């Protein structure tokens, strides 16, 4: 059991507990925080305190008759079917033959009402100082109950931080790393203000209006979501974790005041008043503390002083608002945070990537590029870029897109630097590139003190070159189109707070609104589909309450079944809770793994990404002869490769393959490869050897297997225990659409002393994969053919991108080589260099074929960006 925040009266010197994290970094933990007390209750223990717990000793699924009865009930209750549709289903002959404990939708929902509940919903009519068209009703839950529900949830048992910590790359503690909120100076400083043994709970609040109907009057809801900053960001920001709970549905009043601006002020005042009501339990907890069970058992003086200096009746809204304008205040007289201990807007209002950076990019950076190149040229350049499998390709350009969301904005950012490259005014290109580097660096999940300095440097580079944008007349008004000569862009100004926020609140990417925007679908838009289009708020609350009861009941039932099995196997009749460990380090690892699997099945997404590393390990450990060789899935270091089990071409002669893929020296290259590498093809292969064999050299095999693609998956750059989504490297011969074939680029390791991605491009080359083949022989190995694109160490000054040229032999022919597939380390994206104007003969299918000079586009993937930057 852990205790929430209270005041520390006599702070002592902080002792640090030194240890290492899972990645081997040095971890200094705040000693004396997060003390454990006896007498706490686990999730299951609370489930067993329900008023119907005695009935569940005989029937675990009460108020339902059996497991099958509960499974059908759970499906119907969470299916979004109307009551009429449920009644029709229950009236079917087949359904009537089932031993169900309910026969109508009404009876089903009445049984669901007695399931154990989470935080309960309340409704309250809120009085207003000015008349509204209808009464204002606030629907909310106890904020402290919601915090305790998250704090006690078994899903977060292994993914929650209870003590502030400081992270360093080495034992010398020179380079600091900022990741989770608990790694920040803000959390450390707050812990200093609390008595020894206290646990710091960071509350995350998110509020934004969202449309719930588009065709029926444009109805809008205003959800307020709550979560815990103690939950680690990779889990908290997963939509399937349900780590953001709906705390309240804020009222959207219709004031009758004739002035629209004053109505906005009144609405803002009401919003803060409602927050006062909802957050009062948390304010009390900040003052006096609160005992809570875990899963296993300075006031902002400036703004307040400004408000106090205004000598005006707050109810005379017009006069009060006019007085507030001198201080650039909104007219809210009693902000909700005024009496919340340790709550300071300069600290809790964190930068937010979705609305602050991505939207700013689309509204401003993209418009500068559009005015610089012209809409037609900009669209053409986007359309001829080589596509990346699985990513959006803008085959019609970007200037005519409608309803552009965050995903589209991020997709466009992958290409904007290579598109604007070649614009004659170099300072404009540098300014655009600097903002892109700022965004990518600031989105890192782990930010070192060195990266922190580079973020500040990137923003400074933009400010040093931004004058060129105005000088060229590229900054224009959105409606008038007239040139602007100022930089009054709030989102751009807010970027100045990013670097300080990293020290104060940890990695900025964890505060992105992507998760909460997606949560609006689950907690507002989906429940709306079950309503009768009247009184949305109350019906949303009922639906969410029912869904939450079902989800919690499923969790409790599954864990109870696991507990009963565990106790029976142990020969213990006592009600030992497998989650209740007085010392987490003494927990049964096998039992914990089984419980973790149960929780993942219940709470995680049904579409989990495939891990090639696990598959490769299973195949490599399989008994000899039980799996075909060569292996179709293999892992090398932090890279895993997967080929389809069946080749795209099962048998083709070497000469026919050379004709199909336009590789006239394929036979000679294979002969040189075998002569250099030996018959077992197990040596490390390098580029640049002279072609010694003739085009008619005999080979110990005549036919080949051919694959048209290979998928590449990598461990993430900042955490080698996690893996990213797979990329597809295509090596497709010419067809009707791809006249010259579709060939993708890759990073090839040519020096085994250098390890990707930590070494960057050192010891690696960029290659274009032209053929993926395996000789049809007993000891065949999968070997690609590649054309070499040589970087020559040249980095373009304006774009910061590596410039590539086609490598050729002394005869002028392309330098192509055969190498083992397991030397590929990463997919990469190369694009043509357009110059001042793109060749109008280019298309997405031929731009790589005709171009002689390329950019290595480091912005196509953030992990790749971090590896080579």
Secondary structure, DSSP 8 states (H G I E B T S, - for coil): -EE-----SS-----EEEEE-TTS-EEEEETT-S---SS---HHHHHTTSTTHHHHHH-TTTTSSSHHHHHHHHHHHTS---HHHHHHHHTSHHHHTS--S--SHHHHHHHHTTS--SS-EEEEE---SS-BSS--EEEEE-HHHHHHHHHT-GGGTTSB--S-EEEESSTT--SEEE-SGGGSHHHHHHHHTS-TTB----EEEEEEEEES-SSSS--EEEEEEEEETTB-HHHHT-GGGT-SEEEEE-----B--S-HHHHHHHHHHHHHHHHHHHHHHHHHHHHH--EE--S-----HHHHHHHHH--S-TT-HHHHHHHHHTTT--S-SS-TTTTSTT--HHHHS---IIIIIIHHIIIIIHHHHHHHH-HHHHHHHHHHS---TTS---TT-STT--S--HHHHHHHHTTHHHHHTT-S-HHHHHHHHHHHHHHHHHT-SSEEHHHHHHHHHHHHHHHHHTHHHHHTT--B-TTT--B------HHHHHTHHHHHHHHHHS-GGGG-THHHHHHHIIIIIHHHTTS-SSSHHHHHHHHHHHHHHHHHHHHHHHHHHHHHHHHHHHT--S---TT--SSGGGS-HHHHHHHHHHHHHHHS-S-----HHHHHHHHHTS-TTSS-SS-SEEEETTEEEE--SS-SEEEEEHHHHHHHTT-TTHHHHHHHHHHHHTTTT-S---S-----S-TT---S--EEEEESEEEEEEB-SS-TTSB---EEEEEE---SS-TT-EE-EEEEE--TTS-TTTTTTTTEEEEEEEEEEEESSTT--EEEEEEEEE-TT-B-TTT--EEEEE-B-TTSSB-EEEEEGGGEEEEE-EEE--TTS--TT--TTTHHHH-SEEEE-GGG-HHHHHHH-
